[in-house]
Amino acid sequence: MIYKVLYQENSLEPAIRENTKALYMDAENERAVRQALRENTSYLVEYVETLDDAHLAYEKEHADFKLVEFDH
């Protein structure tokens, strides 16, 4: 499944809506997404959303869509 993650780059600062960024990950489940982010970044994860086919097509067309991969 493809997941859209909304996050703040600095987990030590309060979340500010204007600083929210998005990334996209391919993973088995939300838990795997959160674990990969916890192990490889210091992001403050605000929300993880599963993308259905229609939403994924929209994101590919209208957003800066690029799948993020982390090496284990």
PQR file with spaces between the fields and no chain letter, atoms N, CA, C, O and H, PARSE charges and radii, in Angstrom:
ATOM       1  N    MET     1       0.833   -1.171    0.000 -0.4000 1.5000
ATOM       2  CA   MET     1       0.000    0.000    0.000 -0.0000 2.0000
ATOM       3  C    MET     1       0.882    1.241    0.000  0.5500 1.7000
ATOM       4  O    MET     1       2.014    1.228    0.485 -0.5500 1.4000
ATOM       5  N    ILE     2       0.332    2.300   -0.554 -0.4000 1.5000
ATOM       6  CA   ILE     2       1.010    3.584   -0.543 -0.0000 2.0000
ATOM       7  C    ILE     2       0.388    4.441    0.555  0.5500 1.7000
ATOM       8  O    ILE     2      -0.834    4.535    0.678 -0.5500 1.4000
ATOM       9  H    ILE     2      -0.587    2.310   -0.948  0.4000 1.0000
ATOM      10  N    TYR     3       1.254    5.060    1.345 -0.4000 1.5000
ATOM      11  CA   TYR     3       0.818    5.909    2.445 -0.0000 2.0000
ATOM      12  C    TYR     3       1.322    7.329    2.233  0.5500 1.7000
ATOM      13  O    TYR     3       2.438    7.546    1.762 -0.5500 1.4000
ATOM      14  H    TYR     3       2.246    4.984    1.245  0.4000 1.0000
ATOM      15  N    LYS     4       0.482    8.286    2.587 -0.4000 1.5000
ATOM      16  CA   LYS     4       0.870    9.693    2.600 -0.0000 2.0000
ATOM      17  C    LYS     4       1.098   10.071    4.052  0.5500 1.7000
ATOM      18  O    LYS     4       0.237    9.856    4.905 -0.5500 1.4000
ATOM      19  H    LYS     4      -0.425    8.110    2.969  0.4000 1.0000
ATOM      20  N    VAL     5       2.270   10.637    4.327 -0.4000 1.5000
ATOM      21  CA   VAL     5       2.639   11.020    5.684 -0.0000 2.0000
ATOM      22  C    VAL     5       2.743   12.535    5.747  0.5500 1.7000
ATOM      23  O    VAL     5       3.483   13.148    4.977 -0.5500 1.4000
ATOM      24  H    VAL     5       2.970   10.812    3.634  0.4000 1.0000
ATOM      25  N    LEU     6       2.005   13.130    6.657 -0.4000 1.5000
ATOM      26  CA   LEU     6       2.122   14.560    6.932 -0.0000 2.0000
ATOM      27  C    LEU     6       3.006   14.701    8.157  0.5500 1.7000
ATOM      28  O    LEU     6       2.783   14.043    9.172 -0.5500 1.4000
ATOM      29  H    LEU     6       1.403   12.633    7.282  0.4000 1.0000
ATOM      30  N    TYR     7       4.014   15.564    8.059 -0.4000 1.5000
ATOM      31  CA   TYR     7       5.002   15.646    9.129 -0.0000 2.0000
ATOM      32  C    TYR     7       5.610   17.042    9.238  0.5500 1.7000
ATOM      33  O    TYR     7       5.492   17.870    8.334 -0.5500 1.4000
ATOM      34  H    TYR     7       4.196   16.099    7.234  0.4000 1.0000
ATOM      35  N    GLN     8       6.257   17.272   10.366 -0.4000 1.5000
ATOM      36  CA   GLN     8       7.089   18.449   10.608 -0.0000 2.0000
ATOM      37  C    GLN     8       8.527   17.936   10.659  0.5500 1.7000
ATOM      38  O    GLN     8       8.787   16.875   11.226 -0.5500 1.4000
ATOM      39  H    GLN     8       6.353   16.600   11.100  0.4000 1.0000
ATOM      40  N    GLU     9       9.451   18.675   10.076 -0.4000 1.5000
ATOM      41  CA   GLU     9      10.837   18.217   10.042 -0.0000 2.0000
ATOM      42  C    GLU     9      11.499   18.199   11.411  0.5500 1.7000
ATOM      43  O    GLU     9      12.346   17.344   11.671 -0.5500 1.4000
ATOM      44  H    GLU     9       9.239   19.538    9.615  0.4000 1.0000
ATOM      45  N    ASN    10      11.131   19.122   12.289 -0.4000 1.5000
ATOM      46  CA   ASN    10      11.777   19.205   13.601 -0.0000 2.0000
ATOM      47  C    ASN    10      10.789   18.811   14.695  0.5500 1.7000
ATOM      48  O    ASN    10       9.826   19.527   14.969 -0.5500 1.4000
ATOM      49  H    ASN    10      10.442   19.816   12.078  0.4000 1.0000
ATOM      50  N    SER    11      11.040   17.682   15.302 -0.4000 1.5000
ATOM      51  CA   SER    11      10.120   17.188   16.331 -0.0000 2.0000
ATOM      52  C    SER    11      10.261   17.941   17.657  0.5500 1.7000
ATOM      53  O    SER    11       9.457   17.742   18.567 -0.5500 1.4000
ATOM      54  H    SER    11      11.822   17.100   15.079  0.4000 1.0000
ATOM      55  N    LEU    12      11.269   18.797   17.772 -0.4000 1.5000
ATOM      56  CA   LEU    12      11.484   19.526   19.012 -0.0000 2.0000
ATOM      57  C    LEU    12      10.749   20.858   19.054  0.5500 1.7000
ATOM      58  O    LEU    12      10.673   21.500   20.101 -0.5500 1.4000
ATOM      59  H    LEU    12      11.922   18.958   17.032  0.4000 1.0000
ATOM      60  N    GLU    13      10.210   21.269   17.914 -0.4000 1.5000
ATOM      61  CA   GLU    13       9.470   22.523   17.852 -0.0000 2.0000
ATOM      62  C    GLU    13       7.975   22.230   17.781  0.5500 1.7000
ATOM      63  O    GLU    13       7.570   21.161   17.326 -0.5500 1.4000
ATOM      64  H    GLU    13      10.272   20.747   17.063  0.4000 1.0000
ATOM      65  N    PRO    14       7.157   23.180   18.229 -0.5600 1.5000
ATOM      66  CA   PRO    14       5.704   22.971   18.133  0.2800 2.0000
ATOM      67  C    PRO    14       5.267   22.884   16.663  0.5500 1.7000
ATOM      68  O    PRO    14       5.846   23.532   15.791 -0.5500 1.4000
ATOM      69  N    ALA    15       4.258   22.087   16.416 -0.4000 1.5000
ATOM      70  CA   ALA    15       3.748   21.925   15.054 -0.0000 2.0000
ATOM      71  C    ALA    15       3.078   23.219   14.590  0.5500 1.7000
ATOM      72  O    ALA    15       2.259   23.801   15.300 -0.5500 1.4000
ATOM      73  H    ALA    15       3.789   21.561   17.125  0.4000 1.0000
ATOM      74  N    ILE    16       3.440   23.650   13.397 -0.4000 1.5000
ATOM      75  CA   ILE    16       2.853   24.831   12.769 -0.0000 2.0000
ATOM      76  C    ILE    16       2.343   24.392   11.405  0.5500 1.7000
ATOM      77  O    ILE    16       3.100   23.861   10.593 -0.5500 1.4000
ATOM      78  H    ILE    16       4.106   23.177   12.819  0.4000 1.0000
ATOM      79  N    ARG    17       1.077   24.611   11.162 -0.4000 1.5000
ATOM      80  CA   ARG    17       0.428   24.116    9.947 -0.0000 2.0000
ATOM      81  C    ARG    17       1.203   24.490    8.680  0.5500 1.7000
ATOM      82  O    ARG    17       1.328   23.679    7.763 -0.5500 1.4000
ATOM      83  H    ARG    17       0.462   25.042   11.822  0.4000 1.0000
ATOM      84  N    GLU    18       1.716   25.710    8.635 -0.4000 1.5000
ATOM      85  CA   GLU    18       2.432   26.179    7.437 -0.0000 2.0000
ATOM      86  C    GLU    18       3.741   25.435    7.198  0.5500 1.7000
ATOM      87  O    GLU    18       4.288   25.483    6.097 -0.5500 1.4000
ATOM      88  H    GLU    18       1.615   26.369    9.380  0.4000 1.0000
ATOM      89  N    ASN    19       4.244   24.753    8.214 -0.4000 1.5000
ATOM      90  CA   ASN    19       5.487   23.995    8.078 -0.0000 2.0000
ATOM      91  C    ASN    19       5.247   22.515    7.790  0.5500 1.7000
ATOM      92  O    ASN    19       6.203   21.748    7.672 -0.5500 1.4000
ATOM      93  H    ASN    19       3.799   24.715    9.109  0.4000 1.0000
ATOM      94  N    THR    20       4.003   22.112    7.679 -0.4000 1.5000
ATOM      95  CA   THR    20       3.695   20.709    7.418 -0.0000 2.0000
ATOM      96  C    THR    20       4.118   20.328    6.012  0.5500 1.7000
ATOM      97  O    THR    20       3.838   21.042    5.049 -0.5500 1.4000
ATOM      98  H    THR    20       3.227   22.735    7.775  0.4000 1.0000
ATOM      99  N    LYS    21       4.795   19.195    5.905 -0.4000 1.5000
ATOM     100  CA   LYS    21       5.244   18.664    4.619 -0.0000 2.0000
ATOM     101  C    LYS    21       4.636   17.280    4.439  0.5500 1.7000
ATOM     102  O    LYS    21       4.095   16.695    5.377 -0.5500 1.4000
ATOM     103  H    LYS    21       5.023   18.615    6.687  0.4000 1.0000
ATOM     104  N    ALA    22       4.733   16.771    3.223 -0.4000 1.5000
ATOM     105  CA   ALA    22       4.183   15.444    2.924 -0.0000 2.0000
ATOM     106  C    ALA    22       5.244   14.581    2.251  0.5500 1.7000
ATOM     107  O    ALA    22       6.084   15.074    1.498 -0.5500 1.4000
ATOM     108  H    ALA    22       5.172   17.246    2.460  0.4000 1.0000
ATOM     109  N    LEU    23       5.188   13.305    2.533 -0.4000 1.5000
ATOM     110  CA   LEU    23       5.995   12.329    1.821 -0.0000 2.0000
ATOM     111  C    LEU    23       5.141   11.097    1.593  0.5500 1.7000
ATOM     112  O    LEU    23       4.100   10.922    2.228 -0.5500 1.4000
ATOM     113  H    LEU    23       4.505   12.905    3.145  0.4000 1.0000
ATOM     114  N    TYR    24       5.584   10.252    0.690 -0.4000 1.5000
ATOM     115  CA   TYR    24       4.820    9.066    0.308 -0.0000 2.0000
ATOM     116  C    TYR    24       5.708    7.847    0.484  0.5500 1.7000
ATOM     117  O    TYR    24       6.878    7.854    0.101 -0.5500 1.4000
ATOM     118  H    TYR    24       6.430   10.394    0.175  0.4000 1.0000
ATOM     119  N    MET    25       5.132    6.789    1.076 -0.4000 1.5000
ATOM     120  CA   MET    25       5.880    5.561    1.318 -0.0000 2.0000
ATOM     121  C    MET    25       5.060    4.349    0.907  0.5500 1.7000
ATOM     122  O    MET    25       3.835    4.337    1.024 -0.5500 1.4000
ATOM     123  H    MET    25       4.181    6.784    1.387  0.4000 1.0000
ATOM     124  N    ASP    26       5.756    3.338    0.427 -0.4000 1.5000
ATOM     125  CA   ASP    26       5.153    2.051    0.117 -0.0000 2.0000
ATOM     126  C    ASP    26       5.515    1.116    1.266  0.5500 1.7000
ATOM     127  O    ASP    26       6.693    0.867    1.522 -0.5500 1.4000
ATOM     128  H    ASP    26       6.752    3.348    0.332  0.4000 1.0000
ATOM     129  N    ALA    27       4.503    0.600    1.955 -0.4000 1.5000
ATOM     130  CA   ALA    27       4.755   -0.265    3.099 -0.0000 2.0000
ATOM     131  C    ALA    27       3.595   -1.239    3.281  0.5500 1.7000
ATOM     132  O    ALA    27       2.531   -1.075    2.685 -0.5500 1.4000
ATOM     133  H    ALA    27       3.546    0.803    1.747  0.4000 1.0000
ATOM     134  N    GLU    28       3.819   -2.254    4.115 -0.4000 1.5000
ATOM     135  CA   GLU    28       2.786   -3.257    4.381 -0.0000 2.0000
ATOM     136  C    GLU    28       1.628   -2.693    5.185  0.5500 1.7000
ATOM     137  O    GLU    28       0.470   -3.050    4.964 -0.5500 1.4000
ATOM     138  H    GLU    28       4.684   -2.386    4.599  0.4000 1.0000
ATOM     139  N    ASN    29       1.958   -1.789    6.139 -0.4000 1.5000
ATOM     140  CA   ASN    29       0.925   -1.233    7.000 -0.0000 2.0000
ATOM     141  C    ASN    29       1.419    0.066    7.625  0.5500 1.7000
ATOM     142  O    ASN    29       2.579    0.446    7.460 -0.5500 1.4000
ATOM     143  H    ASN    29       2.898   -1.499    6.317  0.4000 1.0000
ATOM     144  N    GLU    30       0.530    0.740    8.342 -0.4000 1.5000
ATOM     145  CA   GLU    30       0.880    2.016    8.967 -0.0000 2.0000
ATOM     146  C    GLU    30       1.973    1.848   10.010  0.5500 1.7000
ATOM     147  O    GLU    30       2.831    2.718   10.163 -0.5500 1.4000
ATOM     148  H    GLU    30      -0.411    0.431    8.476  0.4000 1.0000
ATOM     149  N    ARG    31       1.945    0.751   10.713 -0.4000 1.5000
ATOM     150  CA   ARG    31       2.965    0.504   11.728 -0.0000 2.0000
ATOM     151  C    ARG    31       4.367    0.468   11.110  0.5500 1.7000
ATOM     152  O    ARG    31       5.313    1.008   11.684 -0.5500 1.4000
ATOM     153  H    ARG    31       1.249    0.044   10.589  0.4000 1.0000
ATOM     154  N    ALA    32       4.500   -0.168    9.941 -0.4000 1.5000
ATOM     155  CA   ALA    32       5.797   -0.226    9.260 -0.0000 2.0000
ATOM     156  C    ALA    32       6.253    1.164    8.820  0.5500 1.7000
ATOM     157  O    ALA    32       7.442    1.477    8.870 -0.5500 1.4000
ATOM     158  H    ALA    32       3.731   -0.607    9.475  0.4000 1.0000
ATOM     159  N    VAL    33       5.305    1.993    8.390 -0.4000 1.5000
ATOM     160  CA   VAL    33       5.626    3.375    8.010 -0.0000 2.0000
ATOM     161  C    VAL    33       6.172    4.123    9.217  0.5500 1.7000
ATOM     162  O    VAL    33       7.236    4.738    9.141 -0.5500 1.4000
ATOM     163  H    VAL    33       4.339    1.739    8.350  0.4000 1.0000
ATOM     164  N    ARG    34       5.457    4.073   10.317 -0.4000 1.5000
ATOM     165  CA   ARG    34       5.870    4.798   11.522 -0.0000 2.0000
ATOM     166  C    ARG    34       7.211    4.287   12.050  0.5500 1.7000
ATOM     167  O    ARG    34       8.038    5.075   12.506 -0.5500 1.4000
ATOM     168  H    ARG    34       4.593    3.573   10.379  0.4000 1.0000
ATOM     169  N    GLN    35       7.424    2.991   11.990 -0.4000 1.5000
ATOM     170  CA   GLN    35       8.685    2.424   12.465 -0.0000 2.0000
ATOM     171  C    GLN    35       9.847    2.900   11.597  0.5500 1.7000
ATOM     172  O    GLN    35      10.890    3.285   12.125 -0.5500 1.4000
ATOM     173  H    GLN    35       6.751    2.350   11.619  0.4000 1.0000
ATOM     174  N    ALA    36       9.685    2.878   10.273 -0.4000 1.5000
ATOM     175  CA   ALA    36      10.745    3.335    9.369 -0.0000 2.0000
ATOM     176  C    ALA    36      11.069    4.804    9.613  0.5500 1.7000
ATOM     177  O    ALA    36      12.238    5.189    9.622 -0.5500 1.4000
ATOM     178  H    ALA    36       8.837    2.565    9.844  0.4000 1.0000
ATOM     179  N    LEU    37      10.050    5.617    9.808 -0.4000 1.5000
ATOM     180  CA   LEU    37      10.277    7.036   10.065 -0.0000 2.0000
ATOM     181  C    LEU    37      10.967    7.251   11.411  0.5500 1.7000
ATOM     182  O    LEU    37      11.858    8.092   11.526 -0.5500 1.4000
ATOM     183  H    LEU    37       9.100    5.304    9.801  0.4000 1.0000
ATOM     184  N    ARG    38      10.562    6.502   12.415 -0.4000 1.5000
ATOM     185  CA   ARG    38      11.153    6.625   13.751 -0.0000 2.0000
ATOM     186  C    ARG    38      12.641    6.236   13.719  0.5500 1.7000
ATOM     187  O    ARG    38      13.467    6.861   14.384 -0.5500 1.4000
ATOM     188  H    ARG    38       9.838    5.819   12.321  0.4000 1.0000
ATOM     189  N    GLU    39      12.969    5.200   12.939 -0.4000 1.5000
ATOM     190  CA   GLU    39      14.342    4.712   12.884 -0.0000 2.0000
ATOM     191  C    GLU    39      15.251    5.569   12.008  0.5500 1.7000
ATOM     192  O    GLU    39      16.465    5.587   12.211 -0.5500 1.4000
ATOM     193  H    GLU    39      12.298    4.692   12.398  0.4000 1.0000
ATOM     194  N    ASN    40      14.673    6.285   11.030 -0.4000 1.5000
ATOM     195  CA   ASN    40      15.492    6.969   10.030 -0.0000 2.0000
ATOM     196  C    ASN    40      15.381    8.486   10.019  0.5500 1.7000
ATOM     197  O    ASN    40      16.124    9.145    9.291 -0.5500 1.4000
ATOM     198  H    ASN    40      13.687    6.271   10.865  0.4000 1.0000
ATOM     199  N    THR    41      14.484    9.053   10.798 -0.4000 1.5000
ATOM     200  CA   THR    41      14.313   10.502   10.810 -0.0000 2.0000
ATOM     201  C    THR    41      14.042   10.991   12.224  0.5500 1.7000
ATOM     202  O    THR    41      13.869   10.204   13.154 -0.5500 1.4000
ATOM     203  H    THR    41      13.881    8.518   11.390  0.4000 1.0000
ATOM     204  N    SER    42      14.012   12.292   12.358 -0.4000 1.5000
ATOM     205  CA   SER    42      13.591   12.887   13.633 -0.0000 2.0000
ATOM     206  C    SER    42      12.315   13.688   13.415  0.5500 1.7000
ATOM     207  O    SER    42      12.056   14.658   14.128 -0.5500 1.4000
ATOM     208  H    SER    42      14.153   12.932   11.602  0.4000 1.0000
ATOM     209  N    TYR    43      11.521   13.282   12.430 -0.4000 1.5000
ATOM     210  CA   TYR    43      10.288   13.987   12.085 -0.0000 2.0000
ATOM     211  C    TYR    43       9.231   13.847   13.178  0.5500 1.7000
ATOM     212  O    TYR    43       9.182   12.853   13.903 -0.5500 1.4000
ATOM     213  H    TYR    43      11.732   12.494   11.851  0.4000 1.0000
ATOM     214  N    LEU    44       8.400   14.863   13.267 -0.4000 1.5000
ATOM     215  CA   LEU    44       7.194   14.809   14.080 -0.0000 2.0000
ATOM     216  C    LEU    44       6.065   14.402   13.133  0.5500 1.7000
ATOM     217  O    LEU    44       5.590   15.227   12.352 -0.5500 1.4000
ATOM     218  H    LEU    44       8.440   15.669   12.678  0.4000 1.0000
ATOM     219  N    VAL    45       5.641   13.165   13.192 -0.4000 1.5000
ATOM     220  CA   VAL    45       4.603   12.659   12.297 -0.0000 2.0000
ATOM     221  C    VAL    45       3.251   13.129   12.811  0.5500 1.7000
ATOM     222  O    VAL    45       2.871   12.857   13.950 -0.5500 1.4000
ATOM     223  H    VAL    45       6.027   12.495   13.826  0.4000 1.0000
ATOM     224  N    GLU    46       2.535   13.837   11.950 -0.4000 1.5000
ATOM     225  CA   GLU    46       1.225   14.353   12.322 -0.0000 2.0000
ATOM     226  C    GLU    46       0.113   13.378   11.940  0.5500 1.7000
ATOM     227  O    GLU    46      -0.844   13.193   12.691 -0.5500 1.4000
ATOM     228  H    GLU    46       2.843   14.058   11.025  0.4000 1.0000
ATOM     229  N    TYR    47       0.248   12.755   10.763 -0.4000 1.5000
ATOM     230  CA   TYR    47      -0.847   11.932   10.256 -0.0000 2.0000
ATOM     231  C    TYR    47      -0.313   10.981    9.195  0.5500 1.7000
ATOM     232  O    TYR    47       0.532   11.364    8.386 -0.5500 1.4000
ATOM     233  H    TYR    47       1.026   12.906   10.153  0.4000 1.0000
ATOM     234  N    VAL    48      -0.797    9.754    9.193 -0.4000 1.5000
ATOM     235  CA   VAL    48      -0.468    8.764    8.170 -0.0000 2.0000
ATOM     236  C    VAL    48      -1.771    8.328    7.534  0.5500 1.7000
ATOM     237  O    VAL    48      -2.690    7.888    8.226 -0.5500 1.4000
ATOM     238  H    VAL    48      -1.483    9.443    9.850  0.4000 1.0000
ATOM     239  N    GLU    49      -1.855    8.448    6.227 -0.4000 1.5000
ATOM     240  CA   GLU    49      -3.102    8.167    5.501 -0.0000 2.0000
ATOM     241  C    GLU    49      -2.861    7.124    4.410  0.5500 1.7000
ATOM     242  O    GLU    49      -1.921    7.247    3.624 -0.5500 1.4000
ATOM     243  H    GLU    49      -1.109    8.805    5.665  0.4000 1.0000
ATOM     244  N    THR    50      -3.701    6.112    4.365 -0.4000 1.5000
ATOM     245  CA   THR    50      -3.656    5.134    3.285 -0.0000 2.0000
ATOM     246  C    THR    50      -4.299    5.751    2.048  0.5500 1.7000
ATOM     247  O    THR    50      -5.395    6.305    2.127 -0.5500 1.4000
ATOM     248  H    THR    50      -4.465    6.012    5.004  0.4000 1.0000
ATOM     249  N    LEU    51      -3.623    5.655    0.913 -0.4000 1.5000
ATOM     250  CA   LEU    51      -4.160    6.225   -0.314 -0.0000 2.0000
ATOM     251  C    LEU    51      -4.871    5.153   -1.130  0.5500 1.7000
ATOM     252  O    LEU    51      -4.278    4.132   -1.480 -0.5500 1.4000
ATOM     253  H    LEU    51      -2.733    5.205    0.850  0.4000 1.0000
ATOM     254  N    ASP    52      -6.142    5.392   -1.429 -0.4000 1.5000
ATOM     255  CA   ASP    52      -6.842    4.488   -2.336 -0.0000 2.0000
ATOM     256  C    ASP    52      -6.424    4.844   -3.769  0.5500 1.7000
ATOM     257  O    ASP    52      -5.680    5.804   -3.972 -0.5500 1.4000
ATOM     258  H    ASP    52      -6.624    6.221   -1.145  0.4000 1.0000
ATOM     259  N    ASP    53      -6.889    4.089   -4.747 -0.4000 1.5000
ATOM     260  CA   ASP    53      -6.445    4.279   -6.132 -0.0000 2.0000
ATOM     261  C    ASP    53      -6.742    5.677   -6.659  0.5500 1.7000
ATOM     262  O    ASP    53      -5.892    6.277   -7.317 -0.5500 1.4000
ATOM     263  H    ASP    53      -7.493    3.310   -4.581  0.4000 1.0000
ATOM     264  N    ALA    54      -7.928    6.205   -6.382 -0.4000 1.5000
ATOM     265  CA   ALA    54      -8.302    7.525   -6.884 -0.0000 2.0000
ATOM     266  C    ALA    54      -7.450    8.617   -6.245  0.5500 1.7000
ATOM     267  O    ALA    54      -6.989    9.533   -6.927 -0.5500 1.4000
ATOM     268  H    ALA    54      -8.618    5.717   -5.847  0.4000 1.0000
ATOM     269  N    HIS    55      -7.246    8.516   -4.945 -0.4000 1.5000
ATOM     270  CA   HIS    55      -6.443    9.513   -4.241 -0.0000 2.0000
ATOM     271  C    HIS    55      -4.983    9.438   -4.684  0.5500 1.7000
ATOM     272  O    HIS    55      -4.327   10.470   -4.830 -0.5500 1.4000
ATOM     273  H    HIS    55      -7.620    7.772   -4.391  0.4000 1.0000
ATOM     274  N    LEU    56      -4.477    8.243   -4.895 -0.4000 1.5000
ATOM     275  CA   LEU    56      -3.109    8.057   -5.360 -0.0000 2.0000
ATOM     276  C    LEU    56      -2.931    8.679   -6.743  0.5500 1.7000
ATOM     277  O    LEU    56      -1.936    9.359   -6.995 -0.5500 1.4000
ATOM     278  H    LEU    56      -5.010    7.405   -4.776  0.4000 1.0000
ATOM     279  N    ALA    57      -3.884    8.452   -7.631 -0.4000 1.5000
ATOM     280  CA   ALA    57      -3.818    9.039   -8.979 -0.0000 2.0000
ATOM     281  C    ALA    57      -3.805   10.564   -8.899  0.5500 1.7000
ATOM     282  O    ALA    57      -3.061   11.220   -9.628 -0.5500 1.4000
ATOM     283  H    ALA    57      -4.693    7.900   -7.426  0.4000 1.0000
ATOM     284  N    TYR    58      -4.627   11.127   -8.014 -0.4000 1.5000
ATOM     285  CA   TYR    58      -4.666   12.575   -7.838 -0.0000 2.0000
ATOM     286  C    TYR    58      -3.322   13.092   -7.321  0.5500 1.7000
ATOM     287  O    TYR    58      -2.798   14.079   -7.839 -0.5500 1.4000
ATOM     288  H    TYR    58      -5.232   10.594   -7.422  0.4000 1.0000
ATOM     289  N    GLU    59      -2.768   12.439   -6.314 -0.4000 1.5000
ATOM     290  CA   GLU    59      -1.491   12.871   -5.744 -0.0000 2.0000
ATOM     291  C    GLU    59      -0.378   12.807   -6.788  0.5500 1.7000
ATOM     292  O    GLU    59       0.465   13.702   -6.846 -0.5500 1.4000
ATOM     293  H    GLU    59      -3.193   11.638   -5.894  0.4000 1.0000
ATOM     294  N    LYS    60      -0.366   11.767   -7.605 -0.4000 1.5000
ATOM     295  CA   LYS    60       0.657   11.646   -8.644 -0.0000 2.0000
ATOM     296  C    LYS    60       0.553   12.779   -9.654  0.5500 1.7000
ATOM     297  O    LYS    60       1.563   13.229  -10.194 -0.5500 1.4000
ATOM     298  H    LYS    60      -1.051   11.040   -7.557  0.4000 1.0000
ATOM     299  N    GLU    61      -0.651   13.233   -9.905 -0.4000 1.5000
ATOM     300  CA   GLU    61      -0.882   14.271  -10.903 -0.0000 2.0000
ATOM     301  C    GLU    61      -0.693   15.683  -10.344  0.5500 1.7000
ATOM     302  O    GLU    61      -0.221   16.566  -11.060 -0.5500 1.4000
ATOM     303  H    GLU    61      -1.471   12.867   -9.465  0.4000 1.0000
ATOM     304  N    HIS    62      -1.049   15.906   -9.090 -0.4000 1.5000
ATOM     305  CA   HIS    62      -1.094   17.266   -8.562 -0.0000 2.0000
ATOM     306  C    HIS    62      -0.075   17.583   -7.465  0.5500 1.7000
ATOM     307  O    HIS    62       0.034   18.743   -7.068 -0.5500 1.4000
ATOM     308  H    HIS    62      -1.432   15.188   -8.509  0.4000 1.0000
ATOM     309  N    ALA    63       0.646   16.635   -6.980 -0.4000 1.5000
ATOM     310  CA   ALA    63       1.602   16.887   -5.902 -0.0000 2.0000
ATOM     311  C    ALA    63       3.009   16.541   -6.379  0.5500 1.7000
ATOM     312  O    ALA    63       3.198   15.963   -7.449 -0.5500 1.4000
ATOM     313  H    ALA    63       0.558   15.692   -7.303  0.4000 1.0000
ATOM     314  N    ASP    64       3.975   16.904   -5.570 -0.4000 1.5000
ATOM     315  CA   ASP    64       5.363   16.535   -5.847 -0.0000 2.0000
ATOM     316  C    ASP    64       5.530   15.086   -5.373  0.5500 1.7000
ATOM     317  O    ASP    64       6.118   14.823   -4.324 -0.5500 1.4000
ATOM     318  H    ASP    64       3.822   17.374   -4.701  0.4000 1.0000
ATOM     319  N    PHE    65       4.998   14.155   -6.172 -0.4000 1.5000
ATOM     320  CA   PHE    65       4.913   12.759   -5.760 -0.0000 2.0000
ATOM     321  C    PHE    65       6.230   12.041   -6.025  0.5500 1.7000
ATOM     322  O    PHE    65       6.712   11.977   -7.156 -0.5500 1.4000
ATOM     323  H    PHE    65       4.520   14.368   -7.024  0.4000 1.0000
ATOM     324  N    LYS    66       6.797   11.505   -4.948 -0.4000 1.5000
ATOM     325  CA   LYS    66       8.003   10.689   -5.044 -0.0000 2.0000
ATOM     326  C    LYS    66       7.996    9.747   -3.851  0.5500 1.7000
ATOM     327  O    LYS    66       7.886   10.192   -2.709 -0.5500 1.4000
ATOM     328  H    LYS    66       6.406   11.557   -4.029  0.4000 1.0000
ATOM     329  N    LEU    67       8.111    8.467   -4.103 -0.4000 1.5000
ATOM     330  CA   LEU    67       8.137    7.498   -3.014 -0.0000 2.0000
ATOM     331  C    LEU    67       9.473    7.590   -2.270  0.5500 1.7000
ATOM     332  O    LEU    67      10.538    7.631   -2.886 -0.5500 1.4000
ATOM     333  H    LEU    67       8.200    8.105   -5.031  0.4000 1.0000
ATOM     334  N    VAL    68       9.397    7.620   -0.952 -0.4000 1.5000
ATOM     335  CA   VAL    68      10.577    7.658   -0.097 -0.0000 2.0000
ATOM     336  C    VAL    68      10.889    6.235    0.318  0.5500 1.7000
ATOM     337  O    VAL    68       9.998    5.481    0.708 -0.5500 1.4000
ATOM     338  H    VAL    68       8.532    7.587   -0.452  0.4000 1.0000
ATOM     339  N    GLU    69      12.167    5.871    0.232 -0.4000 1.5000
ATOM     340  CA   GLU    69      12.586    4.546    0.662 -0.0000 2.0000
ATOM     341  C    GLU    69      13.748    4.694    1.635  0.5500 1.7000
ATOM     342  O    GLU    69      14.632    5.528    1.441 -0.5500 1.4000
ATOM     343  H    GLU    69      12.891    6.484   -0.084  0.4000 1.0000
ATOM     344  N    PHE    70      13.737    3.883    2.674 -0.4000 1.5000
ATOM     345  CA   PHE    70      14.825    3.878    3.645 -0.0000 2.0000
ATOM     346  C    PHE    70      15.533    2.550    3.570  0.5500 1.7000
ATOM     347  O    PHE    70      14.894    1.505    3.448 -0.5500 1.4000
ATOM     348  H    PHE    70      13.020    3.205    2.832  0.4000 1.0000
ATOM     349  N    ASP    71      16.864    2.583    3.641 -0.4000 1.5000
ATOM     350  CA   ASP    71      17.644    1.357    3.692 -0.0000 2.0000
ATOM     351  C    ASP    71      17.633    0.826    5.108  0.5500 1.7000
ATOM     352  O    ASP    71      17.723    1.594    6.065 -0.5500 1.4000
ATOM     353  H    ASP    71      17.382    3.433    3.740  0.4000 1.0000
ATOM     354  N    HIS    72      17.524   -0.468    5.245 -0.4000 1.5000
ATOM     355  CA   HIS    72      17.504   -1.071    6.587 -0.0000 2.0000
ATOM     356  C    HIS    72      18.871   -1.518    6.977  0.5500 1.7000
ATOM     357  O    HIS    72      19.058   -2.050    8.072 -0.5500 1.4000
ATOM     358  H    HIS    72      17.451   -1.093    4.467  0.4000 1.0000
